[in-house]
Amino acid sequence: MDAASVIGEKFENDFLASILGLDALEILETLNFIAQSTSIVSVEGSLYRFDHARSREVLYEALSPPLKKGYHARIAERLENVRAKGRALQI
């Protein structure tokens, strides 16, 4: 959820998995569990959404500055790759 909080209010499972370098199915299973057992995130079509901006903000603010910087750098790198391939990213 830390990396998702850096992405923003809405995020794609596949994009989150690429940021974390993990299997998309594993991330999907984890997000599904979180969505069913808490109200932190919900499924909205093919996207996941934080239930409230404050929930995302609390997670984001709890990150150390070096970790935020690392996530931001990884997200920027992945966004550049997506754009270079001409693929639209839903966020």
C-alpha positions in Angstrom: 0.0 0.0 0.0 3.0 2.3 0.5 3.9 2.3 -3.2 0.2 2.7 -4.1 0.0 5.8 -1.9 2.8 7.3 -4.0 1.1 6.5 -7.3 -2.1 8.3 -6.3 -5.8 7.9 -5.4 -6.4 5.4 -8.2 -3.9 2.8 -9.5 -3.7 -0.2 -11.8 -2.6 -3.6 -10.4 -0.2 -4.2 -13.2 1.5 -0.8 -12.8 1.8 -1.3 -9.0 3.3 -4.8 -9.6 5.9 -3.3 -12.0 6.9 -0.7 -9.5 7.4 -3.3 -6.8 9.0 -5.9 -9.2 6.5 -8.5 -8.1 4.1 -10.9 -9.9 0.9 -9.1 -10.9 -1.2 -12.0 -9.7 0.4 -11.9 -6.2 -0.4 -8.2 -6.0 -3.9 -8.8 -7.2 -4.5 -11.4 -4.6 -3.2 -9.1 -1.9 -5.2 -6.1 -3.1 -8.3 -8.4 -3.2 -7.7 -9.4 0.4 -7.2 -5.8 1.5 -10.4 -4.7 -0.3 -12.5 -7.5 1.2 -11.1 -7.2 4.8 -10.7 -3.4 5.1 -12.1 -0.3 3.7 -8.8 1.1 2.7 -9.2 0.3 -1.0 -12.0 -0.7 -3.3 -12.2 -2.1 -6.8 -13.5 0.3 -9.5 -13.6 -1.5 -12.8 -10.0 -2.4 -13.6 -8.6 0.1 -11.1 -8.1 0.1 -7.4 -9.0 3.3 -5.5 -8.3 4.5 -2.0 -11.5 4.8 0.0 -10.6 8.3 1.0 -7.8 10.8 0.2 -6.9 11.0 3.9 -6.2 7.2 3.9 -3.8 7.6 1.1 -2.2 10.7 2.7 -1.7 8.9 6.0 0.2 6.1 4.3 2.2 8.5 2.2 3.2 10.7 5.1 4.4 7.7 7.1 7.0 6.9 4.5 10.6 8.0 5.1 11.9 10.7 2.7 14.4 8.3 1.1 11.7 5.7 0.5 9.4 8.3 -1.0 12.2 9.5 -3.3 12.9 5.9 -4.4 9.2 5.2 -5.1 8.9 8.5 -7.1 12.0 7.6 -9.1 10.7 4.1 -9.9 7.2 5.4 -10.8 8.7 8.1 -13.1 10.9 5.4 -14.8 7.9 3.1 -15.4 5.8 6.0 -16.7 8.5 6.9 -19.2 8.6 3.2 -20.3 4.8 3.2 -20.7 4.8 6.4 -22.8 7.8 5.2 -24.9 5.7 2.1 -25.8 2.7 4.3 -26.6 0.5 2.5 -24.1 -2.2 4.5 -22.2 -2.1 4.1 -18.5 -5.3 4.5 -16.6 -5.0 6.6 -13.5 
